[in-house]
Amino acid sequence: MVAQVSLLYPVKVVIDHAQEHELESFTRSCRSVAGNSDGSKHFDQGSLTISGLHLTVLPFAKTSFFTDKKEVQRSAAALGYVAHAVSLIASDLGIPLRYPLRVGGSRSYIRDHAPSIEPASSDLASISSVSMSMKRIEFPLFLQGQDSMRAAYAVFLLNKDLEQLLNFVGVNSLGPRHVLANLKELLRTILSREYIDT
C-alpha cells in the first residue's frame, strides 16, 4: 500500500529546471546533500517536489498584496498532497496521528487539541471539567484567506505528524523545515528491504 502512495505522490529532486531525479540517486551523487557533524543530512527544500510541485514555505513568512497567488496555490496543493500521503501511510501502518488531518486537497486542515477557554483555578479541581473544556482547533494547510501564523503552525504540526511516523519506523526526522525530505525518507525507509524483512 505504501508503494502505491509513493507512486501516487512521488517526491523527487530537481537538479536543473528540466530534469528530476529520485532522491536516493541524488543523495549519492550530489554535493548539496552533505552530512553534518552529528550525522544528519540537510536537503535544499527548494529542490524537492511532490507530484511535480515545489513546496514554498516563503509565502507563509512574508505575504503581501503583491505575493504571487499562483505560487501560494501551488504550495497549498503540495501541502494537500503531503497531508493525503501522511494520512494514507498512517492508516496503512495502523498509527493514530497525534494531529489528525482533514484532507481536502489544496484546502486541507490539521487539528490540534487546545483549551477552548482558559480554565479557572476552580475548574482544575475536577479533571473531567478540564477535559471537557478541550476542543479540537483546525489550522489551515493553505494561506489564501488565512492568517499566516495559523498556516505556518499547521505546517509545523504536519511535520510533527511526519516525525511521529518516522519515529515509529525507527528513523530520526531530518528537521522541522524539511517536510518533503521527511516524507521521502519515510517512504524510502518503509519500502526498504531491511524494514520489510523486520
C-alpha positions in Angstrom: 0.0 0.0 0.0 2.8 2.4 0.8 4.4 1.7 -2.6 1.1 2.8 -4.1 1.3 6.1 -2.1 4.9 6.5 -3.3 3.7 6.2 -6.9 0.7 8.5 -6.4 2.8 11.2 -4.7 6.4 10.9 -5.9 8.9 13.1 -4.1 11.7 13.9 -6.4 14.7 16.2 -6.6 15.1 18.8 -9.3 18.8 19.2 -10.2 18.1 21.6 -13.1 14.9 23.0 -14.4 14.4 20.2 -17.0 15.4 17.1 -15.0 14.0 15.4 -12.0 15.7 12.5 -10.2 14.7 10.3 -7.3 16.2 11.4 -4.0 18.1 8.1 -3.5 20.3 8.6 -6.6 20.6 12.3 -5.9 22.0 11.7 -2.4 24.8 9.5 -3.7 26.0 11.9 -6.4 25.2 15.5 -5.5 27.4 17.7 -3.2 24.4 19.8 -2.0 23.4 16.9 0.4 26.2 16.9 2.9 26.5 15.1 6.2 26.5 17.2 9.4 28.9 16.7 12.3 26.0 14.9 14.0 25.5 12.6 11.0 22.2 14.2 9.9 21.6 15.2 6.3 20.5 18.6 5.0 18.3 18.9 1.9 17.6 22.0 0.0 13.8 22.2 0.4 13.5 24.2 -2.8 15.0 21.4 -4.9 12.3 18.9 -3.8 9.0 18.4 -5.5 5.9 16.3 -4.8 4.0 15.3 -7.9 5.9 18.0 -9.7 5.0 20.8 -7.3 7.5 22.7 -5.2 6.6 23.4 -1.5 7.5 27.0 -1.0 7.3 28.0 2.7 8.3 31.6 2.0 4.8 32.8 1.4 3.9 31.7 4.9 6.6 34.0 6.3 6.2 37.1 4.1 3.0 37.7 2.4 1.7 40.9 0.9 -0.8 42.1 -1.6 1.9 41.5 -4.3 2.6 37.9 -3.3 2.4 35.6 -6.3 -1.0 34.0 -5.9 -0.2 31.0 -8.2 2.8 30.2 -6.0 0.6 30.3 -2.9 -1.9 27.9 -4.7 0.8 25.5 -5.8 2.2 25.4 -2.2 -1.4 24.7 -0.9 -1.7 21.9 -3.4 1.7 20.4 -2.4 0.7 20.6 1.3 -2.6 18.8 0.4 -0.6 16.1 -1.3 1.7 15.7 1.7 -1.3 15.6 4.1 -3.0 12.9 2.0 0.1 10.8 1.8 0.7 11.1 5.6 -2.9 10.2 6.2 -2.7 7.1 4.0 0.6 5.9 5.4 -0.6 6.3 9.0 -3.7 4.4 8.1 -1.7 1.6 6.4 0.6 1.4 9.5 -2.3 1.5 11.9 -1.0 4.6 13.7 -3.4 7.2 15.0 -1.8 10.6 14.2 -1.2 12.9 17.1 -2.5 15.8 15.0 -5.4 14.4 12.9 -5.8 15.6 9.3 -8.9 16.7 7.4 -7.8 16.1 3.8 -9.4 18.3 1.3 -6.8 18.7 -1.5 -5.4 22.3 -1.5 -7.8 23.2 1.3 -6.7 20.6 3.9 -6.7 21.2 7.6 -4.8 19.8 10.6 -6.3 19.6 14.1 -4.7 20.4 17.4 -6.2 19.9 20.9 -6.3 23.2 22.7 -8.3 24.6 25.6 -11.4 26.4 24.4 -11.1 28.8 27.3 -8.5 29.4 30.0 -9.6 27.1 32.9 -10.2 28.9 36.2 -8.4 27.6 39.3 -11.8 26.1 40.5 -12.0 24.1 37.2 -8.7 22.5 37.9 -10.2 20.6 40.9 -12.1 18.4 38.6 -10.2 16.6 35.8 -13.4 16.0 33.9 -14.2 19.7 33.7 -10.7 20.3 32.3 -11.0 17.6 29.7 -14.5 18.9 28.7 -13.0 22.4 28.1 -10.6 20.9 25.5 -11.6 21.1 21.9 -10.0 20.5 18.6 -8.9 23.6 16.7 -8.3 23.3 13.0 -5.4 25.0 11.3 -5.3 25.6 7.5 -2.6 24.0 5.4 -3.0 26.8 2.9 -2.5 30.5 3.1 -5.1 32.1 0.9 -7.7 34.0 3.0 -6.0 32.8 6.2 -3.8 34.2 9.0 -0.2 33.4 8.0 0.7 32.4 11.6 -2.0 29.8 11.7 -0.9 28.4 8.3 2.7 28.3 9.4 1.6 26.5 12.6 -0.3 24.0 10.5 2.8 23.2 8.5 4.7 22.7 11.8 2.0 20.3 13.0 2.1 18.4 9.7 5.9 17.9 10.2 5.3 16.7 13.7 3.0 14.0 12.3 5.7 13.1 9.9 8.2 12.9 12.8 5.8 10.6 14.6 5.7 8.2 11.7 9.5 8.4 11.2 10.0 7.6 14.9 7.6 4.6 14.6 9.7 3.1 11.8 12.9 3.9 13.7 14.3 6.9 11.8 15.0 10.4 13.1 13.4 13.4 11.5 15.6 15.4 9.1 14.4 18.7 10.8 11.4 20.8 11.3 11.7 22.6 7.9 12.1 19.6 5.8 8.6 18.4 5.1 9.2 16.8 1.7 12.6 15.4 2.7 11.0 13.8 5.8 8.2 12.3 3.7 10.7 10.9 1.2 12.8 9.5 4.0 9.6 7.9 5.5 8.7 6.3 2.1 12.3 5.1 1.5 12.5 3.5 4.9 9.2 1.7 4.8 9.9 0.4 1.2 13.5 -0.7 2.1 14.4 -4.4 2.2 15.6 -4.0 5.9 12.2 -2.7 7.0 10.2 -5.2 5.1 12.2 -8.1 6.5 11.7 -7.0 10.1 
